[in-house]
Structures are given as structure tokens and as C-alpha cells.
Amino acid sequence: MDPEDTEQLAAEVRGKTVSGWDLLQIATGTGLAAYVVWAGILMPGFRRVPLKLQVPYVPASAKQLENVMLLLEGRSGKLVDLGSGDGRIVLEAYRQGFRPSVGYELNPWLLRLSSYRAWKAGCYGKVSYRREDLWKVDLSDCANVTVFLAPSVLQLLERKLLTELPEEARVVAGRYPLPNWTPTSTAGDGPNQAWAYDLKAVRRARQDKPERSSV
């Protein structure tokens, strides 16, 4: 089947009420089950982002979420989750007292899921999920930033965070550490590990590095 035809099929599936049996027949008859999932749920947000900056959606586990919140313990103020997926980190941050608690996500389906989760938790209208490109968001007023992103984009993200975040900000990375920064603290291990980075310490380390290399 031609790729354009498969996209059209996916669009038709998204635009109609399709029973489980109908969907199974479509998938069985065309061999496109995986493609329909990709085109209908994950692809819409990706079309607006350059290929090298695209990040696949993988939800945070309960333990990963716990470790992220542990590294934010005792902090307050605005929290932003870059690539917020189904919204679980934003929702938990709100429960822990972060105000405002904001998620940035391009995928409309994941944004709808986030809103549903917020409504179900009694937090609809109290948390914010915005359909914006995380690479274009201004982070200059963010005290706390969480990221669960792919290793391929983390070095680029470091530059953005270093340029925009205020001195008192803390960044917490889950699943993969920021490649060139030294963490202030960590929580958990293996795939559940999270890393905390304080911008003041990161900037100081960068300033000290040339001096040490010249000695």
C-alpha cells in the first residue's frame, strides 16, 4: 500500500468512531496496526519538529516519578515539564505544591489524555498543559524543570537551559543524565534513576574549568 494511502487510512480511523472489531479487521487486513498507532497517536506532534529534535513518548514509571519528586523535595515555585507526555509529572508536581505547574507537549492526543487525567484527579483547570514546541518555550521564569527526553537531544537541551534558566533553578532529568553536567544529587538506580542539577553549580563549574586547565 502506498504511504499516502496509509496516512489517509489513519486519518479516517482518527476521524470516525471505530469499534474494536473494526480496528482489528483493518489491522489484520492491511498489516498496519503499528503504523496506525504511530500515525494516530504519536506522529501529529512530530510533524512540526525537525527530525533531529524529535523525542518519542515513553511514560515515566511510578518509581521514576517518585525519584523525580524526591529530588525536588523542599522546593517550590513554578515547575515546567518539557515534553510532558500524558501529564503525570505535572499533576504530581501540583499535588506536591508547585505553582504554577505546566507541561509542554506538541502531541494533541497526549494533551487530551493529560487533561483527562487532571479532570479525573480533580485538578482540571489547576494545572496547565500547553501545545507548544519545548525548544521555543521561554524558561527565564522557571525555578524547576523536569525532563524525560532522549539522549540524542540532551546536549542541545543543555545549551537552552544554560542560556535561559535563572540562577536558582534546578533541573531534574529522568531516565538519562545530562551528558556534560555534574549532578548535585541523584535518586534511584538503573532505569529509574534521576539526576538533579542546580544551575548555579553548573555555571560555576563551567567558569572554573578554563582556569584549572591552564594550571
Protein Blocks (a to p, Z undefined) as FASTA:
>chain_A
ZZklmmmmmmmmmmpccdfklmmmmmmmnopmmmmmmmmmmmmmmmmpcfklpccddddd
fklmmmmmmmmgoiacjdddehjlnommmmmmmmnopacdddddfblklmmmmmmmmmmn
opghkaccddddfklpcfklcfbdcddddfklmmmmmmmmmmmpcfkbccddehiacfkb
ccfbdedehjlbccdddfklmmmmmmmmmmmmmZZ
